[in-house]
Amino acid sequence: MSNSYWILGVIVGLVAGTSALAAPTIYHNATIYTVDDTVPVAQAIAVDGQRIVAVGTEAEVRAAAGADAEFVDLGGKTVLPGLIDAHGHLPGLGGFELGLLDLTYASSYREMVNQIAVQAVKTKPGSWVLGGRWDHESWASKAMPSHSLLSEAVPNRPVWMRRVDGHAALANAEAMRLAGITRDTQAPDGGAILRDKHGNPTGIFLDNAMDLFADHIVGDGMSMLERLRAAQRACIRVGLTGVHDAGMSGEDVEVLRGMDARGELDLRVYVMIHGAEAAEYFETHPPSSGERITVRAAKFYMDGAMGSRGAWLLEPYADRPTDAAGKPWAGLGLMAPDDLRNAAAHALEHGYQLCTHAIGDRANRETLDAYEAAMRDAGVKFGEQDLRFRVEHVQLLSLSDVPRFVSLGVIPSMQPTHCTTDMRWVEARVGAERARGAYVWQSLIESGARLAAGSDFPVESANPFYGIHAAVTRQDSHNEPIPDGWHPEQRLTREQALRAFTLDAAYAGFENTFKGSLTPGKLADFIVIDRDIMTCDAGEIRETTVLRVVIGGEEALGTGD
Ligand SMILES: [Zn+2]
């Protein structure tokens, strides 16, 4: 670190912040991990208005901030840049925060049915009993549920419970009756209706087949504003200062803008518009970037999820190679690759970024192919133009596709906790050989890709320390498997993991020039935590408590008292 760097930083900061007449604030007595290679670890940070004006040793920062600076003593704690979740769902998280039935801890189908029956009594007449997050892979039986037990326990109220991955749902008999589902109902393209050996629906609907219920479900009465407020609280509490929302409607964005206008939006939100609305949105809304809300991306789905066997694979599933009719089963393509190619061309034309959900190796290849074709058609100079198209999840890759992310300038946006949840059964789904291409974070980074990390909340917890723990250990909440986790060659270093949840997540949103590291001139978004996650026992990273959250120089959580 040279002094001239810091003096330059201070000058830039003060010039940019001349309207702020208040004295700078120096946060000191801390171990500060900056995610800035110029000065990776600092002792103090000075903030003026919304921006960082100096970072360095105590003496350097005091000298730069001037004699009238105010001081906040951080008591020797650890400071990180505000963490950014590059893939979450704020409305979904808000719903669970506000009391949608959360079946995460149901340890069997019977227990899940009991919880639903209790919820049914509390649900107001006319509404559906709604909830989700069940995971049959966490039950001893590991069997996909069938509706009969549920329909006996709750015969008169419609029940609709999404699987943890959001790519399958269980309906009871009353829900199917109201939606007009019979044994003759056919699944739409990109969907499947699971059936018993007599051909009757089991109540499980995969991917696009869930749309058969969309017009019939009577909601929970929660407004989008309530959901977003609740989600914002939940995110800030665990140390997130930014979230990339992976699929909002234009209407949802207006609710966010309203919060911003009223000064009640602390969280910074990077929005991906739902694919279904994207074409119209591109035509009617130019990309917009702001300090709290940026809308310049759209979200598409190429396939389903691995847990419900909807992920689109190059070869059939190892643990269910054929469907009930005896046809090979390799998952579901949710959209025609040509449609994605057209959407990519349209996005390029309008200056939007595309973010496509792809989990299976086939879905990833089709997505990369579609992006490549659209870019070639548009005359893109590969390696020069900075389009930052993204693939969301990237859970299973054919190893030959790994280098394509860098060559196409595509960002892998991945969720470390998906790996540690799924590792219990991934090898059963795809076999040991293909599993070598599962959650290959380190291979992607070594190939030169910039990895954006997230959680996919509410599929997983929004707590980014769970994600950092999973990234550096490839172990679950019990720190298993021992000694080095599942496929330890793909673990990240702590520095890589922190970067993926900060600077490179910001990069995935074109925001790395003003967010994602503690660098003079950038927004003053940082958090104070109760332990040093760069040196503590790796197994303890999950236990981290967030003491203070500062966003744009203002306290969003905690006062340190
Ligand atoms: Zn998602």
Residues whose N, C-alpha, C, O or C-beta is under 5 A from the ligand:
A	BS01	ZN	A246 D456
